[in-house]
Amino acid sequence: MTAPSVLSDLAPTGRLRAGINYSNFVLATRDPATGEPAGIAPDLARRIGQDLNVPIQFITFETAGKMADAVGTGEWDIAFLANEPERASEIQFTPPYLEIEAGFLLPPGSRIQSIKEVDRPETRIAIATKSAYDLFLSRNLQDAKLMRAQGMPASYELFIAEKLDVLAGIKPWLSKVVEKLPGSRLLDGHFMSVQQCIGTRRGRDAGARFLSEFVRALPK
């Protein structure tokens, strides 16, 4: 039986409100037949709802940044997003249930040959604003300039429209971009691994412990 403290933390309205980010297709997509979320994150959310014995309500967002910002409004009880220091002041994260490499894509004719060559004053990087890799590069780049757009598709459009030097993103998505942009290429390696976790609002300690135990029990 689930402890009352866990239920009050994770389902204070009597249902589990799960934040889902549609910008990362590795984690979630919209089912074309039903319109409901489908994929890794929604499936995990449904399992948590079953464990708690409460109905589930999906709260969907078009970008991870908007979902992270919504923690202060109380729109969701749990959310599936990357663990980043900028978010950890308000969100308590589980251990990662999935890691996704982030890398760089170059346009046709680029002379850049390695990840370390990207961080130069003349380099302009298209990136999804407030994504985990945006937060990471904002902390770690010294010279290159980040050009931000709302979500991964918009960052690609900015990359093309402004003829930027680099497109940053998760590598599964960049691999799809390569297929539709003749002459483009992915740089070898990755500049970070995005740790995908389940988060809940800070202060909900019983709920956070429950979620962490849930993740640790997942098959490896």
N, C-alpha and C positions, 0 to 999 in steps of 0.2 A: 504494500500500500504506500502510495506517495505521501510524503510528509506534508502537512498543511503549509509549512513555511516555503516549500518548493513551489506549491501551487499558487501561493500568494505572490511569489516572485515572478513566476513564468506565465501564469494565466490569471492575472488579477481581475480580468473581465469575465472569467468563466470560459474563455477560449484562448488558444495559443495563437498570438498574432506574430507571424513569421515574416521578416523582411527579406525580400528576394530582389536581387539586382539582375536585370535583364541584359546589361551591357557585356557581361562575361558569359559567352555561350557555352564555355566549358562547364559552368555551374548550373545554368538555367536557361531555358528557352520557353517560348509561349507555344503550347500545343495548338496547332492550326485547327484541329477539329473541335476542341472544347474551349479554347481560350485560357485554359488553366496552366499554371507553371508546371514545367516538366524538367527532369534532369536530376543531377546529384543533390543539389541543395534542397529542392522541394521534396525529394524522396526522404532525405534525412529529417526534414521538418515534420513530415507525416509520421515517421517512426517515433519522433519525440512526442508528438501529440498522442499517439497510441500508448506510449509508455506512461504518459500523464493521465490518460483516459479523459481527454478533453477534445472538443472539436477544434479544427485548425482554420485560421483565416490568413490568407496570404496578403501581405501589403507589398505591392510591387513598386520598383523604382527603375528609372532608365539609366542611372549611373550609380556607382558605388559611393561617390562623394555625397550625393543627395541622400542616400540611405544613411550614411554615417551622420550627416548633419541632423537627421530626423530623430536621433536618440534623445535630444533635448525636448522634443514635443510629445514624447510618449506614444508615438504612432505604432511602434512595434515592441514586442516583448523579447524576441530573439532576432538576430540577423546573421546572415551568412556573408562575411566580408573578411578582408585581409587584416591581419594584426599589424598595425603601424603605431609607432610611438605617439604621433599626433592624435590618434584616436583613443589611445589607452587611458587618457585622463578621464574620459567619460564612459568608456566601454570596457568591460571585463571580458577577456578572451579565453577560450578553451585552448588546449594544444591544437596544432594544425591537423585537419583531417585530410588535407591535400596540399601539395606544393606545385606551383606552376612557374616555370622559368619565364623571365622577361628579357627581351633582347632588342636589337636595333635592325631596322630594314633600311636599305640604301636605294636611292633611285638609279636609273640607268646612267652609266658614265661616272659614277662617284669614284673618287680616288681613295676614299677611306678604306683601310685594310684590316683594322682591328678595333676592338671596343675602346682601348686606351686612346686611340686617335680621335674619338668623338668629342672629347672635352677640350675644345679649342674655341677661341673667341669668335671665329667666323662661322661656327656651326650653329644652325637653328634646328631645333628638334620639335617635331609635332608630337603632342601627347594628350591623353585624356585627363582633364583637370580633376584633381583630388583622387585620382587612382592611387593604388599602393605604390606603383612605380613612379608616378609623379612626385609623391611625398618623398620617396627614397632619393630620386635624382635632385630634388630641390635641396636636400640636405648635403648631397655629396658632390655635385658638379661644381667646378671652380670657374669655368670660363664659358662653356656653351650656353646658349639661350633657349629656354623652354617656351614653346608657343602652344598655348592651351586651347582645347576645344571641349565641348560637352559630350564626352563618350568616345569610344573607339572609332565608330564609323565617321563621326565628325572630325576626329583627328586625322583620319585618312583623307577626307575631303580637303582639310586645311593643308595637309602635306602636298597634295596635288595642286590646289589652287594657288598657293603661295610659292610653289617650287622650292620647298624646304629641303634641307640637307639630309635629315634623318627622320624616320618614323619610329617611335618607341611603342612597345606593347608587349602583351603576352605572346610567347612564341607560337602557340597553336593558331592564334589569330593572324599573326604576321605570315605564317606559312600559307594561309589562304590568300593574303594580299599578294604574295609573290606570284601565285597562279594567275591572278588577273592583271598584273602589271608587268608586261614583258620587259626583260632587261633588268628588273630589280633583283636584289639579292639580300639574303640574311647574313649578318656578320656571325662568324663562329662564336660559340660560347653564349654566356648570358651575364647580365650585369647584376641581377638579383634573382632570388627565388621568392615568389609571392606565397606567403603562408596563409592559406585559406582556413579560417577558423569560424566558430560560432561565438557570437558576442551577445551579452546582455548588459543592461545598464548597471553602472557601478553602484554598489550598495546592496545589490540583490545577491548576497553571498551564498545563501542556500541554493538558489537557482543556478548560480555559477558553478558550484561544486557538482550539482546534478549533471549539468551539461558537460563538464570536464570528464566526469566518470563515463558518460555516454560515449564521448569521443574515444576515450582510452579503450573502451570495450569493442570498438569497431574492428572488423577483420583487417589485418594488415596486408 
